[in-house]
C-alpha cells in the first residue's frame, strides 16, 4: 500500500516536473496589459501567465496558492511596480522560493521604472490614504508609455535569453511601428476630448489625462483608496455645480455606485473604462483596449 | 581787443574741449554697452542655434532610426541598441512622448540609517466581559497553557508587537518580533533567519518561529480571523505552536501548488515541555496544496503532523498545578475556501475554513499512567458584505476524553462534557491597517457555560506588509 502511494506520488511529481517548457522564458505578468505587451515582444519565445484579470483591483489580490505555484517556475516577473502590488506580490515571491524573481534581481521587470511618474508625493503618511511613494503607478492609461516600456522589456528579454535577442528586438521594432500608427489614429480620434473637464473616481487616470489633454476637476475618493461617504459626495456635487464636467470616469474593477450616484444627480454620464485588457468585453488586446477607452469617452461626450 | 578775442576763443576752445571731454566718455560708454548687449545677444543666439541644431540633429537621428526601423522591421540590425536607462534614449516614437521625457535624476544620498530594517508596529486593545470568572474557566479534560486560557476581563492591552525585518545579504533575510503581553513583559515571539536564494524551491528557516502546521497556527495574533483562537488550538496546541528550531520547506515545481515541509524544535513549548537533550523534542511534517476552482473561488488544503515530548510539564489548572510526562502526537487536516466575485475581494468576499484534529497523549498524567485520544474540530466563515464591514460565525468542539478513574477530580477530568463554543463576529476596518471587532462567544466547555463579549481594536503601522492567503 505504502509503495503504491509512493509510486503514485512520484508519478504525479514527474508529471508536474516534465510539463513541457517549450518557450524559453516563463513570464509572470501581474496585470493583463503587461502580459499582452510581453506577448507582443516575446511572441512564441515566451510563455506568459497573467496573474490578474481586468476586473480585479491590482492593489488588492489574495496571495492564492495558484499564483505561488506559477511564480515558482517564472524566469521574470513583469509587474507595474511603484508599490501597486505591494499588498500581495512580496508574499507570493517569498513563498515561491524562486531566487530568480527575488527583489533586486534581473528577473524583476517593473514598467514604472521606465517612464516618468506623475503625482510623486512630497511626504509619506498613511493619513493621506493609499499613496504610492514612487508616484502614481497607473501608467498603462497612456498608450505612449508602451513604447519605452516595450523597448526596455525587449532589452530585458534579450539579456535573459540571449539566444533569441534578435527576435525580441525585431519584434519590438515591428510593434513600435504599428503602435506609432495606432497612436496617430487615436490622437486624431480623441481630438474632441482635448481640454474637456472630467471627474474621476480613483486617481488612476493621470496619464490618460496627460495624453488626451483632459482636465481633472475632482476625484470622488476623498483620499486615494478611501471610499467616499455620502457627505463627501454631496460636497463633490457642489463643486460640480460650479465647475461642470463632461463625464465621470472609473475603472472596470471599481464599485460603480459612487460615480453612478454623482452622475445621476449632476446629470453627467458615469463612464466605465476598461482600465486594462479584459476590463470590458471589447477590450480584448492592447489595441482594442484604447479603441474601447476612446469609444466610451467619445460616446459620453455626445 | 585782440587779446579779449583770443581769450574768448581760448575760453570757447577750453569750454568746447571741456564740453567734448564731457561728451566723449558718455558716447564711448554707450557704444561699449551696445557692443556688450550685441555680444550677449550674439552669444545667446549662437547658443540657441547650437541647442536648436543639436535638437534638430537628435530629432533627425530619431526620425532616421524610426525610418530605419520601419524600413527593415524584421531585421535585427535595425533594432534599437540595447540599453537599460531606456526612456531618454530616442526610441522610435519617443518624440511623441512629451510628458514622459526622462525621469529627473533622483538625489541619492547615503546616510547611516539607509540600511535600517523595516519597522512595523502592531497595537491591540481589548475590552472583555464574561458572565463567569475567566480565571476559573476551563476546557473540561484539558490542562491549558497560560496562552491557551481565555482573556482577562475588563480593559487590557493585548499583545503589542514590534517587528524588525530586513534582508541580511543576498542569501538571507531576518525577522525579529518582540511582543509585549498584558503582563508588561516583553518576549521574543519570533526571531528567525530564512534563506532567500536556495535553488530548487527550497527554503530553510532557523530560530524561533511559529510552526507551519495547520492553517491558523502560523498567523500572528493580529491576523487571526477571530479575536481568539478556536477551542482545539487552545486545548491541544496552547493557542499556537512556536518554538526554537529549524524548518525546511520545498515547493514542488508542479503546475499546481504543492508544498512539503518539516520542522524540528527544541520542544520546550506546550504541548511539549522540559526538553533538555541533544535531540529535538518536537518534530513536525506538513503538506500544503491548493488551487483555483475558477476566477472567483480558490482553495487550500493541508495535512500536518506534530510529535512532541514532555518531561514534567507543569500547567496551572483550576485545581492546582498539573504535570504531564510522555508523548503527544497530533494530526491536523485543514481546508480553506475563499470566494471573491471575479477574484476581486475589495467589495465582497467570503473565507470559509475548517480543521480537524486527532491527537493522542500517552504516559503519565499527574501521577497516573494513562493513554488517551483527543479529537476536535472547528469550522468558521467570515463574510465581507460591503467594503470595510464583515461578519463571521464559528463553531468549535472537542470530543469528550476518557480517562482512568484515578484522574477524576483533577484538571484532566472531562466532567462528562464534550466542550464546544459558538462565536459570532462583527468587524469594521477603517483601512487595511485599522480594524475594530466585536465578538460574542457562548462557551460550553466547563460545567456551566460562559458568555464572553469582546471588543478589540488592532492597528498596524510601518511598512506595508503583504498578506498571506
Interface residues (C-beta under 8 A of the other chain):
Chain A: X12 X13 X15 X16 X17 X19 X52 X53 X55 X56 X57 X59 X60 X61 X62 X63 X64 X65 X66 X68 X69 X72 X73 X83 X86 X87 X88 X89 X90 X91 X92 X94 X95 X96 X97 X98 X99 X102 X103 X104 X114 X115 X116 X117 X126 X130 X142 X144 X145 X147 X148 X151 X152 X154 X155 X158 X159 X165 X166 X169 X170 X172 X173 X174 X176 X177 X179 X180 X183 X207 X210 X211 X225 X226 X227 X253 X255
Chain B: X66 X69 X70 X73 X74 X75 X76 X78 X79 X80 X82 X83 X84 X86 X87 X89 X91 X92 X93 X94 X96 X97 X99 X100 X101 X102 X103 X104 X167 X170 X196 X197 X198 X199 X201 X202 X203 X249 X250 X251 X252 X253 X254 X255 X256 X257 X258 X288 X289 X290 X291 X292 X295 X298 X299 X300 X338 X340 X342 X343 X344 X345 X346 X347 X387 X388 X431 X432 X433 X461 X464 X466 X467 X468 X469
